[in-house]
Amino acid sequence: MDITSLYNVTSGAVRQAEKSSAIGRQALEKQDDSFNDIFQKAIDNINTTNSYLSDMENEEVKWMLGETENTHDLTIAINKATTALQYTVTVRDKLLEAYKELMQIQI
């Protein structure tokens, strides 16, 4: 997605950052929206969510054992895991809703 159109920013630095970021490269590449690609993205999303939840649990254990007194890292890990889980659950709910609609179609 071209972020300059959203914010009306024409800075060369913004364009360079967009081209160098992973998300920017994906947006610039031609996307094939086949079922396999969408399914792989969903699996990647689940794996990322699991990774964030694991990181959160590790930070909690470190904090509880007294290995770290840095609550900042713990808070960040908790918020990342919570946000990722909410996003994953929302995507799941939308997929189930779409499936139910497809099942109600009469042929």
GUKOL-444173 format. One record per residue (C-alpha): z negated, x, y; residue in one letter. Coordinates in steps of 0.02 Angstrom, whole numbers, padded with zeros to 5 digits, always signed. Example, Ala and Ser with C-alpha at 12.3 -4.5 7.8 and 13.67 -1.06 7.14 Angstrom:
-00390+00615-00225A
-00357+00684-00053S
***
This chain:
+00000+00000+00000M
+00047+00067+00170D
-00116+00070+00268I
-00029+00105+00433T
+00037-00073+00434S
-00139-00142+00412L
-00222-00044+00550Y
-00070-00007+00658N
-00107+00179+00641V
+00038+00299+00653T
-00059+00460+00639S
+00022+00597+00536G
-00148+00639+00462A
-00167+00462+00395V
+00005+00467+00317R
-00031+00637+00238Q
-00197+00575+00168A
-00111+00422+00097E
+00021+00528+00010K
-00106+00652-00058S
-00230+00524-00126S
-00214+00457-00303A
-00209+00278-00242I
-00076+00320-00113G
+00032+00405-00245R
+00016+00254-00358Q
+00070+00139-00217A
+00220+00248-00177L
+00277+00257-00358E
+00378+00116-00432K
+00257+00009-00528Q
+00303-00067-00694D
+00200-00224-00717D
+00229-00243-00902S
+00090-00315-01008F
+00051-00143-01080N
+00027-00067-00908D
-00085-00208-00850I
-00184-00198-01012F
-00205-00009-00993Q
-00268-00033-00814K
-00394-00160-00876A
-00455-00039-01010I
-00467+00100-00880D
-00568-00017-00770N
-00689-00053-00913I
-00705+00133-00952N
-00741+00172-00769T
-00872+00036-00763T
-00954+00104-00921N
-00954+00278-00844S
-01040+00215-00686Y
-01170+00122-00790L
-01203+00279-00892S
-01221+00383-00733D
-01343+00255-00665M
-01449+00261-00823E
-01449+00452-00819N
-01506+00454-00637E
-01643+00327-00676E
-01706+00433-00822V
-01706+00591-00716K
-01802+00502-00578W
-01928+00426-00701M
-01960+00592-00786L
-01987+00676-00619G
-01839+00793-00639E
-01777+00739-00469T
-01856+00665-00315E
-01689+00625-00235N
-01684+00436-00224T
-01520+00446-00128H
-01420+00493-00284D
-01511+00359-00382L
-01470+00226-00252T
-01287+00278-00246I
-01273+00273-00436A
-01354+00101-00443I
-01240+00030-00308N
-01083+00103-00387K
-01129+00033-00557A
-01175-00137-00486T
-01014-00151-00386T
-00906-00095-00531A
-00991-00218-00649L
-00970-00362-00525Q
-00786-00320-00506Y
-00761-00311-00695T
-00848-00477-00723V
-00744-00558-00586T
-00583-00494-00664V
-00640-00557-00834R
-00679-00728-00762D
-00508-00739-00679K
-00422-00688-00841L
-00518-00820-00939L
-00475-00950-00807E
-00290-00905-00818A
-00298-00912-01008Y
-00376-01085-01004K
-00240-01145-00886E
-00106-01077-01001L
-00186-01163-01150M
-00181-01331-01058Q
+00006-01321-01028I
+00094-01449-01135Q
+00259-01399-01212I
***
